[in-house]
Amino acid sequence: MGNISTNNKRNKKDIKNYVSWFEIPAIDFQQAVDFYNHIFEIEMEQNITEYNSMAFFPTTKGIGGSVVTGQGYVPSDSGPLIYLNGGEDLNKILKKIEEAGGRIVMPKTLINEEMGYFAIFIDSQGNKLALYSKN
């Protein structure tokens, strides 16, 4: 692993929020959606594809998230998958993951034109995290 500096102050102005999205895994999707709709008194918008099902927590500001069911989404007391802000283009961060001792699990992938892109990686400690960016 190379020398990683923690004194790089230019990043402080580039990224305002380090967390940009969260997902709560579910096995019984509708039961999970009903649970969160009930306790928060909301109506979650759903997006169901052949790969996964997602229900979005409504938000107008701040960090958003969803309940999701699909391959690789297993409820656990180890914690939800955290999406870190990838800045203007998450490729800039992805290029540094392996050199810092991590590995990319899913490369930059388009969610849709309106929402942007995501990627999933394993950090140097074995934690599964994700990155998100509009571009």
Secondary structure, DSSP 8 states (H G I E B T S, - for coil): -----S--THHHHH-S-SEEEEEEE-SSHHHHHHHHHHHHT---EEEE-SSEEEEE---SSS-EEEEEEETT----TT--EEEEE-TT-THHHHHHHGGGT-EEEEEEEEEETTTEEEEEEE-TTS-EEEEEE--
